[in-house]
């Protein structure tokens, strides 16, 4: 530990002179929230908001009909309220009349105009248009009517019509893909719209320097106000830097040149956190540690298609072996020593903690029980595990240590696992093609409804998302029934029944339910995490 600590000190010292010369503190940054995006931002067009870096920026620049609150409930945004028809097919949204697009040269006299219902129609149709090639085109597939599924009844009333009932549609409408944009901007900027965004969000675009920074300023005509009548947001603006080095990012944060860091790089994890996931003594009072449930389930997937050649002689074709793997390693110890207690050991189902339908009492998963694991191996016909063929587990480099830990633990029960480390692109290709029998995966919520997780195992879904090729008639019937159920509590009960079936069949080995972890400067207030890990800055205040 001491050697690692000394190395970090030398690294920080070596970078110090470089960073001081590169820092740009000045009047233009007063009241600006500063954060770093090490992966860059590939596009500012909502139609391509497929990853966190894009979603964070898009969330500042645009508005959606509805959004998700801190309790993962759908709340109004551009839509003041909505009504749902008795058959669950038609959603009618009454829009606010005080939402304005940012001032921009695409409008007459460069003055931002009022947002109206036809803008919603245009924006959502654009996602579905093959010409757009949106990565979010799937969100309305086989859900919204292709012809006239989106309608503007007048300037302030928008209507959506579904093919069949789908209660999670409101959650989908809260996604950044569904941000509302003006057609004038797309026409005016053409292919450059990805770097010249125009929205109605709390911040407006100022400049994007590729590889350098993104600058946004407060939208003076933003429609939201706080409880005492002050117009949001409170910040003067946002500046995003693009340093690709996590060491540089961490040093900038130490020097108070960034207001927060999202997640902690493994190389600094033990420096900052104890094994129990708390700040070490020398950091207390200097920074704030923020932890919050994150809608992400980390897991190992198992191919269960008996017709697939990859499963012909695999012991994974036996349910008892899959269950034995689930019982055969200590998740809690794994979280303590390899994750510094970031996340919750997944001893329930596939639905993560943080969703309202999560229920550890009703959905019993797997806890560490090596004797039960050995018993299941014998039950599968492999006495004492001696005849059990080795199983190959595919993983990507950053999870190699976790895979090795699981393999060592399973060896004690008689299950031999060979860890094969491959690049992410190859792993995605093999899981999509069905050539990976045992693989590491994760599922981050696209929208805050357990249906998003359970659809991964619906037999009519291809891969993606059904990478395990799981098929169960009872599960499918419950899934289809849940989509017809308008009552949340009743639907959650169906979700829990499905999750229990899934755990019994064991096409997956849940590892942990993730957490958002942030290191924040003491001078930042009103900066709240959420289970979708969206960057929410409307109510943020910089006090020093």
Buried (B, 14 or more C-beta within 10 A) or exposed (E): EEEEEEEBEEBBEEBEEEBEEEEEEEEEBEBBBBBBBBEEBEBBBBBBBBBBBBBBBBBBBBBBBBBBEEEBEBEBBBBEEBEBEEEBBBBBBBBBEEBBBBBBEBBEEEEBBBBBBBBBBBBBBBBBEEEBEBBBBBBBEEBBBEEEBBBBEEBBBBBBBBEEBBBBBBBBBBBBBBBBBBBBBBEBBEEEBBBBBBBBBBBBBEEBEEEEBBBBBBBEBBBBEEEEEEBBBBBBBBBBBBBEEBBBBBBBBBBBBBBBBBBBBEBBBBBBBEEEBBBEEEBEEEBBBBBBBBBBBBBBBBBBBEEBEBBEEBBBBBBBBBBBBBBBBBBBEBBBEBBBBBBBBBBBBBBBBBBBBBBEEBBBBBEBBBEBBBBBBBBBEBEEBEEBEEBBBBBBEEBBBBBBBBBEBBBEBBBBBEBBBBEEEEBBEBBEEBBBBBBBBEBBBBBBBBBBBBBBBBBEBEBEBBBBBBBBEEBBEBBEBBBEBEEEEEBBBBBBBBBBBBBEBBBBBBBBBBBBBBBBBEEBBBBEBBBBBBBBBBBBBBEE
